[in-house]
Amino acid sequence: MNFKKWAQKLELEEDEFLEILELFIKTSFSDLAKLQAAIEEEDIQPVAAAAHSIKGAAGILGLLEIHDAAKRIETAARTNRLVEIEVNLRIIKEKLEMIAEALKRGS
């Protein structure tokens, strides 16, 4: 991942962008944990809220795969189709882990 180009695209300094990205990763993993717990309890509102939070932040950062998966989760939660959520949770988790690993490597 070329963080420098990504930062430039968002018109941010690279160090500023990296801080924002690290915060996004941390917050999104927290939101995913809340989402998982809410799914297990079949509590729709927190599922939709956590997905909405991830969707918004991912959209701002240009992380379209995460944004789209979160949008599908939010829609499924609002229409009470919790069965459809698992595959999108996996997509988000994999993408977050990939970005977190790239941050650790500094690439």
TORPA-4810 file (N, C-alpha, C, O; in nm, 3 decimals):
<nodes>
NODE_1_0.084_-0.118_0.000_0.000_0.000_0.000_0.088_0.124_0.000_0.184_0.134_0.076_M
NODE_2_0.055_0.214_-0.084_0.131_0.338_-0.090_0.057_0.444_-0.009_-0.032_0.514_-0.059_N
NODE_3_0.095_0.454_0.119_0.028_0.547_0.208_0.051_0.693_0.168_-0.037_0.778_0.188_F
NODE_4_0.168_0.721_0.112_0.198_0.858_0.071_0.101_0.904_-0.038_0.046_1.013_-0.030_K
NODE_5_0.081_0.820_-0.140_-0.013_0.855_-0.248_-0.155_0.865_-0.196_-0.231_0.954_-0.235_K
NODE_6_-0.189_0.773_-0.108_-0.323_0.771_-0.049_-0.348_0.901_0.027_-0.455_0.961_0.016_W
NODE_7_-0.249_0.944_0.105_-0.259_1.069_0.181_-0.274_1.188_0.087_-0.356_1.276_0.110_A
NODE_8_-0.194_1.189_-0.020_-0.201_1.299_-0.117_-0.339_1.306_-0.182_-0.393_1.414_-0.204_Q
NODE_9_-0.394_1.190_-0.213_-0.525_1.184_-0.275_-0.632_1.247_-0.184_-0.727_1.309_-0.232_K
NODE_10_-0.613_1.230_-0.053_-0.707_1.288_0.044_-0.665_1.428_0.088_-0.728_1.489_0.175_L
NODE_11_-0.558_1.479_0.026_-0.504_1.611_0.056_-0.463_1.626_0.202_-0.493_1.726_0.268_E
NODE_12_-0.393_1.522_0.252_-0.343_1.521_0.388_-0.192_1.498_0.386_-0.138_1.439_0.292_L
NODE_13_-0.126_1.543_0.491_0.015_1.508_0.511_0.020_1.360_0.546_-0.073_1.308_0.609_E
NODE_14_0.127_1.293_0.507_0.134_1.148_0.529_0.124_1.112_0.678_0.051_1.019_0.712_E
NODE_15_0.195_1.182_0.765_0.190_1.149_0.908_0.051_1.171_0.966_0.005_1.095_1.051_D
NODE_16_-0.016_1.275_0.920_-0.153_1.304_0.962_-0.246_1.191_0.916_-0.331_1.143_0.991_E
NODE_17_-0.229_1.150_0.791_-0.309_1.043_0.735_-0.288_0.912_0.812_-0.384_0.842_0.842_F
NODE_18_-0.163_0.880_0.843_-0.133_0.756_0.914_-0.199_0.754_1.052_-0.247_0.650_1.096_L
NODE_19_-0.201_0.868_1.119_-0.270_0.878_1.249_-0.419_0.851_1.233_-0.478_0.777_1.312_E
NODE_20_-0.479_0.911_1.132_-0.622_0.892_1.106_-0.650_0.745_1.072_-0.748_0.688_1.119_I
NODE_21_-0.565_0.687_0.990_-0.583_0.548_0.949_-0.571_0.453_1.068_-0.648_0.359_1.081_L
NODE_22_-0.473_0.478_1.154_-0.458_0.395_1.275_-0.581_0.407_1.365_-0.626_0.307_1.420_E
NODE_23_-0.633_0.526_1.379_-0.754_0.547_1.459_-0.873_0.473_1.395_-0.954_0.412_1.465_L
NODE_24_-0.882_0.480_1.262_-0.989_0.410_1.191_-0.980_0.260_1.217_-1.082_0.196_1.244_F
NODE_25_-0.861_0.203_1.208_-0.842_0.060_1.230_-0.885_0.023_1.372_-0.962_-0.072_1.391_I
NODE_26_-0.837_0.097_1.468_-0.868_0.070_1.610_-1.019_0.080_1.634_-1.078_-0.008_1.697_K
NODE_27_-1.080_0.186_1.587_-1.223_0.208_1.606_-1.306_0.103_1.533_-1.406_0.054_1.586_T
NODE_28_-1.264_0.069_1.413_-1.339_-0.030_1.334_-1.334_-0.168_1.397_-1.434_-0.240_1.397_S
NODE_29_-1.218_-0.207_1.451_-1.211_-0.336_1.519_-1.301_-0.335_1.643_-1.364_-0.436_1.674_F
NODE_30_-1.307_-0.223_1.713_-1.397_-0.210_1.827_-1.543_-0.221_1.781_-1.624_-0.290_1.844_S
NODE_31_-1.576_-0.152_1.672_-1.711_-0.159_1.618_-1.746_-0.300_1.573_-1.860_-0.345_1.591_D
NODE_32_-1.650_-0.371_1.515_-1.674_-0.510_1.473_-1.705_-0.599_1.593_-1.792_-0.686_1.586_L
NODE_33_-1.635_-0.576_1.703_-1.662_-0.654_1.825_-1.804_-0.627_1.875_-1.875_-0.720_1.914_A
NODE_34_-1.845_-0.500_1.873_-1.981_-0.464_1.913_-2.083_-0.528_1.820_-2.187_-0.578_1.863_K
NODE_35_-2.051_-0.526_1.693_-2.138_-0.583_1.591_-2.157_-0.733_1.614_-2.269_-0.783_1.611_L
NODE_36_-2.047_-0.803_1.638_-2.053_-0.947_1.663_-2.139_-0.978_1.785_-2.223_-1.068_1.782_Q
NODE_37_-2.117_-0.902_1.892_-2.194_-0.924_2.015_-2.343_-0.899_1.990_-2.428_-0.975_2.038_A
NODE_38_-2.374_-0.794_1.918_-2.514_-0.761_1.890_-2.579_-0.869_1.803_-2.696_-0.901_1.822_A
NODE_39_-2.503_-0.924_1.709_-2.557_-1.031_1.624_-2.589_-1.153_1.709_-2.695_-1.214_1.694_I
NODE_40_-2.497_-1.189_1.797_-2.518_-1.305_1.884_-2.643_-1.287_1.970_-2.713_-1.384_2.000_E
NODE_41_-2.669_-1.163_2.009_-2.787_-1.134_2.091_-2.910_-1.103_2.006_-3.019_-1.078_2.058_E
NODE_42_-2.891_-1.105_1.874_-2.996_-1.071_1.778_-3.058_-0.934_1.809_-3.179_-0.916_1.803_E
NODE_43_-2.970_-0.841_1.841_-3.009_-0.703_1.872_-2.977_-0.616_1.750_-2.861_-0.580_1.728_D
NODE_44_-3.077_-0.585_1.674_-3.061_-0.521_1.543_-3.002_-0.381_1.550_-2.912_-0.348_1.472_I
NODE_45_-3.049_-0.298_1.641_-3.007_-0.157_1.644_-2.856_-0.138_1.655_-2.800_-0.061_1.578_Q
NODE_46_-2.788_-0.206_1.748_-2.643_-0.189_1.755_-2.570_-0.241_1.630_-2.464_-0.188_1.594_P
NODE_47_-2.624_-0.342_1.565_-2.563_-0.393_1.442_-2.565_-0.283_1.336_-2.463_-0.253_1.275_V
NODE_48_-2.682_-0.223_1.317_-2.696_-0.116_1.218_-2.608_0.004_1.253_-2.545_0.062_1.166_A
NODE_49_-2.605_0.040_1.381_-2.526_0.156_1.424_-2.376_0.135_1.403_-2.307_0.224_1.354_A
NODE_50_-2.326_0.017_1.440_-2.182_-0.012_1.422_-2.147_-0.016_1.274_-2.043_0.036_1.233_A
NODE_51_-2.232_-0.078_1.194_-2.207_-0.085_1.050_-2.209_0.055_0.988_-2.128_0.086_0.901_A
NODE_52_-2.300_0.139_1.034_-2.311_0.276_0.984_-2.182_0.354_1.015_-2.132_0.429_0.932_H
NODE_53_-2.130_0.334_1.134_-2.007_0.402_1.176_-1.889_0.360_1.088_-1.814_0.445_1.040_S
NODE_54_-1.875_0.231_1.067_-1.766_0.180_0.982_-1.782_0.231_0.840_-1.686_0.275_0.776_I
NODE_55_-1.905_0.225_0.790_-1.935_0.269_0.653_-1.894_0.414_0.631_-1.829_0.446_0.531_K
NODE_56_-1.931_0.501_0.723_-1.900_0.643_0.708_-1.751_0.672_0.706_-1.702_0.744_0.619_G
NODE_57_-1.681_0.615_0.801_-1.536_0.640_0.810_-1.463_0.579_0.690_-1.372_0.641_0.635_A
NODE_58_-1.504_0.460_0.650_-1.440_0.395_0.535_-1.463_0.476_0.408_-1.374_0.488_0.324_A
NODE_59_-1.582_0.530_0.393_-1.614_0.611_0.276_-1.527_0.735_0.268_-1.478_0.771_0.161_G
NODE_60_-1.508_0.800_0.380_-1.426_0.921_0.385_-1.281_0.890_0.345_-1.216_0.969_0.278_I
NODE_61_-1.233_0.773_0.389_-1.095_0.734_0.362_-1.078_0.669_0.225_-0.966_0.639_0.184_L
NODE_62_-1.187_0.649_0.155_-1.178_0.589_0.022_-1.162_0.437_0.024_-1.117_0.378_-0.074_G
NODE_63_-1.199_0.374_0.134_-1.191_0.229_0.147_-1.324_0.170_0.101_-1.410_0.134_0.182_L
NODE_64_-1.338_0.161_-0.029_-1.469_0.127_-0.086_-1.514_-0.015_-0.056_-1.634_-0.037_-0.037_L
NODE_65_-1.424_-0.111_-0.051_-1.466_-0.248_-0.020_-1.521_-0.257_0.122_-1.621_-0.324_0.146_E
NODE_66_-1.455_-0.190_0.216_-1.503_-0.188_0.354_-1.635_-0.110_0.360_-1.730_-0.154_0.425_I
NODE_67_-1.640_0.004_0.294_-1.762_0.085_0.290_-1.880_0.003_0.238_-1.987_0.001_0.298_H
NODE_68_-1.860_-0.064_0.125_-1.968_-0.140_0.063_-2.014_-0.257_0.149_-2.134_-0.284_0.160_D
NODE_69_-1.918_-0.327_0.211_-1.953_-0.439_0.299_-2.031_-0.389_0.420_-2.129_-0.451_0.462_A
NODE_70_-1.987_-0.276_0.478_-2.058_-0.219_0.592_-2.198_-0.173_0.552_-2.292_-0.187_0.629_A
NODE_71_-2.210_-0.119_0.433_-2.341_-0.076_0.384_-2.435_-0.196_0.371_-2.553_-0.188_0.407_K
NODE_72_-2.383_-0.309_0.320_-2.465_-0.430_0.307_-2.506_-0.481_0.445_-2.618_-0.529_0.462_R
NODE_73_-2.416_-0.472_0.544_-2.450_-0.513_0.680_-2.559_-0.423_0.736_-2.657_-0.471_0.794_I
NODE_74_-2.542_-0.293_0.719_-2.641_-0.198_0.770_-2.779_-0.225_0.708_-2.880_-0.227_0.779_E
NODE_75_-2.782_-0.245_0.578_-2.909_-0.272_0.509_-2.970_-0.403_0.558_-3.091_-0.409_0.585_T
NODE_76_-2.888_-0.507_0.571_-2.938_-0.636_0.619_-2.993_-0.624_0.761_-3.096_-0.684_0.793_A
NODE_77_-2.925_-0.547_0.845_-2.972_-0.529_0.983_-3.104_-0.453_0.986_-3.196_-0.490_1.060_A
NODE_78_-3.114_-0.349_0.907_-3.237_-0.268_0.906_-3.357_-0.344_0.848_-3.472_-0.309_0.874_R
NODE_79_-3.329_-0.447_0.769_-3.437_-0.527_0.711_-3.445_-0.665_0.777_-3.508_-0.757_0.726_T
NODE_80_-3.379_-0.678_0.893_-3.384_-0.798_0.976_-3.340_-0.925_0.902_-3.403_-1.029_0.912_N
NODE_81_-3.230_-0.913_0.828_-3.173_-1.028_0.756_-3.032_-1.056_0.810_-2.934_-1.045_0.736_R
NODE_82_-3.024_-1.091_0.936_-2.896_-1.109_1.003_-2.813_-1.222_0.942_-2.691_-1.221_0.951_L
NODE_83_-2.877_-1.318_0.881_-2.807_-1.431_0.819_-2.711_-1.383_0.710_-2.608_-1.446_0.686_V
NODE_84_-2.743_-1.274_0.644_-2.663_-1.223_0.533_-2.539_-1.146_0.576_-2.460_-1.104_0.491_E
NODE_85_-2.520_-1.128_0.703_-2.415_-1.039_0.753_-2.277_-1.104_0.759_-2.177_-1.036_0.738_I
NODE_86_-2.271_-1.231_0.786_-2.143_-1.299_0.814_-2.038_-1.279_0.706_-1.923_-1.248_0.737_E
NODE_87_-2.074_-1.296_0.581_-1.975_-1.283_0.472_-1.918_-1.141_0.466_-1.799_-1.122_0.440_V
NODE_88_-2.001_-1.043_0.491_-1.955_-0.903_0.489_-1.869_-0.871_0.610_-1.776_-0.790_0.601_N
NODE_89_-1.898_-0.932_0.723_-1.811_-0.916_0.840_-1.672_-0.968_0.809_-1.572_-0.906_0.846_L
NODE_90_-1.666_-1.082_0.743_-1.538_-1.142_0.707_-1.459_-1.050_0.613_-1.338_-1.034_0.628_R
NODE_91_-1.528_-0.991_0.516_-1.463_-0.898_0.423_-1.401_-0.781_0.499_-1.285_-0.746_0.477_I
NODE_92_-1.479_-0.721_0.587_-1.429_-0.605_0.663_-1.310_-0.646_0.749_-1.208_-0.577_0.750_I
NODE_93_-1.322_-0.757_0.819_-1.213_-0.801_0.907_-1.085_-0.827_0.827_-0.977_-0.785_0.868_K
NODE_94_-1.097_-0.895_0.715_-0.979_-0.924_0.633_-0.914_-0.796_0.582_-0.791_-0.783_0.585_E
NODE_95_-0.994_-0.701_0.536_-0.939_-0.575_0.484_-0.873_-0.495_0.597_-0.766_-0.438_0.577_K
NODE_96_-0.936_-0.490_0.714_-0.877_-0.419_0.827_-0.744_-0.481_0.868_-0.647_-0.410_0.895_L
NODE_97_-0.741_-0.615_0.872_-0.616_-0.683_0.908_-0.507_-0.656_0.806_-0.390_-0.638_0.842_E
NODE_98_-0.543_-0.652_0.679_-0.446_-0.624_0.573_-0.387_-0.483_0.589_-0.266_-0.464_0.576_M
NODE_99_-0.473_-0.385_0.617_-0.426_-0.247_0.635_-0.341_-0.237_0.762_-0.237_-0.172_0.762_I
NODE_100_-0.385_-0.301_0.870_-0.310_-0.298_0.995_-0.171_-0.357_0.976_-0.074_-0.305_1.029_A
NODE_101_-0.162_-0.466_0.902_-0.033_-0.530_0.875_0.056_-0.437_0.792_0.176_-0.426_0.818_E
NODE_102_-0.002_-0.372_0.693_0.076_-0.278_0.610_0.125_-0.161_0.696_0.236_-0.113_0.675_A
NODE_103_0.044_-0.115_0.789_0.086_-0.007_0.879_0.204_-0.051_0.963_0.298_0.026_0.984_L
NODE_104_0.200_-0.175_1.012_0.311_-0.226_1.093_0.440_-0.233_1.013_0.548_-0.203_1.064_K
NODE_105_0.428_-0.273_0.887_0.546_-0.283_0.800_0.593_-0.146_0.754_0.707_-0.129_0.711_R
NODE_106_0.502_-0.048_0.764_0.536_0.086_0.719_0.531_0.103_0.570_0.599_0.189_0.514_G
NODE_107_0.450_0.018_0.503_0.441_0.028_0.357_0.310_0.082_0.311_0.287_0.096_0.191_S
</nodes>
